Amino acid sequence: MIDVDDTEGRCRFVVQGNRSMSWRANLWLAASLGVIVGGISIVMAFYGFWMIVPFAGLEVLLIVSCLYLTLRRLSHKEVITVDERAIRLEWGYTRAERQVELPRQWSRLHYACAESPFDCGVLSVAAHGERYALGQCLNKEEKKSLYGQLQAALRGAPVLAKAQ
């Protein structure tokens, strides 16, 4: 998902994965699966298969852990700010954990994509011999859109389309 804020003299792109469900919705999903698995394991324990109960509990814990890790990974953000003098790149979850500022005049945007339907392509910005990958959570169409919008921002043209 790409959120664009184009104000006079500065263009800001916030890139993050598409989170289709909130943490609360994920907990509801895990709770409903827990009720189903717990009910089946209690019935099986009643018939003498009591060893199923601890494994059912471990299964629910594994599901909650996987949902948490997936949601955490999808909450990783990239903030790309283009102004008159610099391109500022920030990566993090709740705040900027890593920042890089590149001079705009020496920065070059690069996008390469193979014709394979399985390849999403590589979008990056480079300056002074360093290359930084952008939009790693995006699919092929979103990366193409971000590439076009970043090119427009680097040329100083207004960014017209907002991608989601």
N, C-alpha and C positions, 0 to 999 in steps of 0.2 A: 504494500500500500504506500502511495506517495502523496504527501500533503504539501502543497506549494503555497508559500506566502510571498507574494511579489509586491514589495513596497518600493517607493522611489529610492533608487540608489542601492538597494539591497534585495537579494532574492534568497529565500531560505527554503530548503527541501528537507522534509522529515520523512525518512524511509524506515519502514518496519514491516515485519511479517503480518499477514492477514490472520488476525485472531478471530475466528468465527464464534467462539464461545468464551464467556468470561470465566473467572475462577469460580464464582458462585454456581454457574451453570455446570461446570465440570464437577463440582462437589455434589450437586444434585444427581448427576449421571453416576458418579461413584457410589453414592448412597443407594440409588435404586438397584444398581448391580449388586451391592452388598446385601441388600434385603433378599434379592433372588437367590444369590449364592448361599447366604446364611440359612434361608428357608430350606433349600435343598439339602444342605449339610446336616441340619437338625433332623430332617426326615430320615436321612441315611444313617445318622447316629442312633435313631430310634430302632432301626432294623439291625443294629449291631456293627455298622461300619463307622465307628467313632473316630477312627484315624483321619477321616475326611475333614473334620471340623477345624483342626489347626491349619491345614493346607488351604481351606476356604478363606480363613482369615489372612493368611499370607498372600493369597491371590488378590484380595481386596486391597491390601497394603501396596502390592506391586502396581495395581491399576492406578491408585492415587499417586504413587511416586512417578509413574510414567506421565500422567496428566500434568503434574506439577512441572516436571522437567521440560515437557513440550511447551507449556505456556510460558515458562521462563525463557526458553530459547526464542519464542516468537515475540517476546516483549523487548528484545534487543533493538535499539534504535541507532540510526545513522542520521546525523544532522549535517547538511551541507549548506554553508552560507557563502554566497558570492556577493562581494561588494566591489567598489571601484578599485581597490588596491590588492585585495587578497581573496583566497579561497580558504575557508576554515572548515575542516573536517572534524567531527566529533562522534565518538562511539561510546555507547554505554547502555545501561538498563534504566536506572532512575535518574542518573545525572551523567555528565560527561566524564567517563573514566579514562579516556584517551583522546588527546587533541593534537591536531597538526594544522599549522597555518602555512599555506603556500603562496608565493607571490603570483598574482594573476597573470602578469605579463610573461612569466616563464613556464606557466602550467600548460600542459597539453592533455586533452581528453582523448581517450582511446576506447573503442568498442570493437571486439572481435567475436564473431559467432560462426560456428560451423553450420552446415546445412542439415545436420542431424536433428531429428525431432527431440532427442534426449539431451541436447546441449543447450544450456541457457545463455551461453556467451559469457564474456568477461568484460566488464565495464571498469575502467580505472582512470585515475588522473595521475600524471607524473610531472615532477619538477626536480631539477638538480640531481638527477640520477636515481631518485626514489619513486616508486610506483605504489599507489594505494588503491586497493580494490573497493568498489562502490556497489551498493545494491545487491549484496550477496543473498538476500532473502527473496529476491524478486524473480519472476519468471521471465521468459524471453520477451514477451510483448511489453511488460512493464519496464524492463531494462532498456528496450528501444525507445520507449516514451521518455524515460529519465534522461537518456543520452540526448535526445532531441531538445528537451527542455533545458538541460545544462548547456548545450551548445548555444541556444538562444540567449541564455543568461550571460554566458561568457562574451557573446557578441554585443551585449548591451540592449538587445531587443526585449520587449516585454514577453513574458511567458504567458501564453494564451490559455492552454488547456490545463485543467487540473486532473491528474490521474488518480485512480483509486484501485 
